[in-house]
Amino acid sequence: MFDLPAVSTIAQTIQLAIAPVFLLAGIGSILNVLAGRLARVVDRSRVLEQLHANSEGEEHQRYVRELRIVDRRMRLANAAIALIVASAIVVCSLVALLFITQLAGLAFRVAVAIAFVLGMALLVAGLVLFLIEINLALSYLYVREELLEREERNWRRAHPK
């Protein structure tokens, strides 16, 4: 007959699995942020598509440039989401592997270590893509000078030399 593991072994296994479970909660939060950013970028692309159709000249070129940026941002966000979801899947597998190795008495220490490192590597890669997407958004975010109506410019107009 199959012997059930001791309660202390199960408790120890749960303690080992707590850190990866907290990691999963953090990954879920990151995915929520990324999904929100992706939704906003998609919304912006839809607005730009409408504006693009009704534009000409320099304004049209500005919309084309921004559509190219938005397209790249969508691809980066989507790739970041895919990597971070893969990380979550690996971390879930890690939790299952921890239980299997502890409860069945198997020596899969190397597999556990590889799963942890792989999960972290995927998470880091996803976060790097997220950072690239943020930097891309910020690097092309500008407000045309004529729209700013700066006080300094208005003061100079009112007080010519």
N, C-alpha and C positions, 0 to 999 in steps of 0.2 A: 504494500500500500504506500501511496505517496505521502511523505511527511510534510506537513505545513511548516513554514518558517516561523520562528519565534516572534512574538510581538515586538521584542526589542529590535530584531532585524528589520521588521517592517517600519518601525518608527525611525530607525537610522536611515533607511532608504528614503523615506519621506523627507527627512532633514536634508539629505543630499540633493533631492529634487527641487527643493524650495528655491534655490538661486536661479536655476534655469526657468522656473515658473515666473519669478519676478522679471527676468529678462524678457519673457514672452509678453508680459504686461507693458513693458517699455517699448517693445517692438510694435505692439498694437497701437500705442500712442503715436509712434513715428509714422506708422501707416495711415493713421487718421489725418495727420498733418499733410502728408504727401497726397492723399486722395483729395483733400480740400484744395490744395494748390493746383492739382491737375484739373479739378472741376472749374476753378477760376480761369485757368489758361484756356480750357475748352470754350468757356463762355466768351472769353475775349476773342478767340478765333472766329466764333460765329458773328460777333459784332463787326469785326474787321472784314469778314467776307461780304457782309452787306454794304459796308462803307466802300470797299474795294470796287464793287460793281457800279457804284454811282460816282466814281471819282475820275479825275483826269490830271494829266501833267505831274507836277511836283507832288501834289497831294496823293495821287495814285502811287507814285514811286515810294512814298513814305509808308503807305499801307502795305505794299509788296514787301518792303524791308521788315516791317513789323510782323507780317504773316510768316516770313521765313524764320524769324526769331521765335515766334510762338510755336511753330512746327517743331523746331529743335527742342524747345522747352518741354513740349508734350512728350517727345521721344525720350528725353532724359528722365523725366518724372516717371514715365512708364517703366523704363529700365530699372530705375531705383526701386520702384514698387516691386518689380519681379524679383530683384535680388534680395530685398528685405523679406518678402514672403518666403523665398527659398530658405533664408536664414531661420525664419520661424518654423518651417517644416523640419529643418535639421535639429533645431532645439527641441521640438516635440519628440523627434526620434531619439534624441539624447535622453530625455526624461524616461521614455519607454525602455531604452537600453539600460539605464541605471537600475530600473526596477527588475528587469530580466536578469541582469548580471548578479544583483544582490540576492534576489529571491531564489534563483535557480543555482546559485553558487558557481556561475560560469566566470572564467577569467577573460573578460573582454575589455580589460583596462585600456589597451591600445585603441580599440574601436571607440570607446568613450572619449578618450583624449582627441582622437581625430575628429569625431563629431563636434566636439566643443570648438576646436580650432577652425573647422570648416564653417560652423555657424557664425563665429566671430568674423571670419574673413568675408563671408557673404554680407554680413551686416555692415562692416567697414566699407566694402565696395559700394553698397547701396547708399550709404551716407556720403561717400565721396561724390557720387552722381548727384545726390540731392544738393550738395554744396556747389557743384558746378552749375546746376540749374538755377540756384539762387543767385550766383554771381553773374550768370548770363542775363537773368532778369534785371539785375541792378545795373549792369554795364550798359544796357540799351535803354534804360529808363531815363528819360530826360524830358524836360518841359521846355518848349520853345521859348526863347527869351521874350518875344513880343507878347506872350500870354502872361508873363509874370508880373508885369506892371510894377516894377520895383520902384520904391520911394526915391532912391538915388537918381534914377533916370528921370523921374517926374520932377524932382527938385532942380535938376540941371536944365530941363526945358523951361521951367518957370523963372530961373535965374541965369540967363546966358551971360557969358563973360564980356 
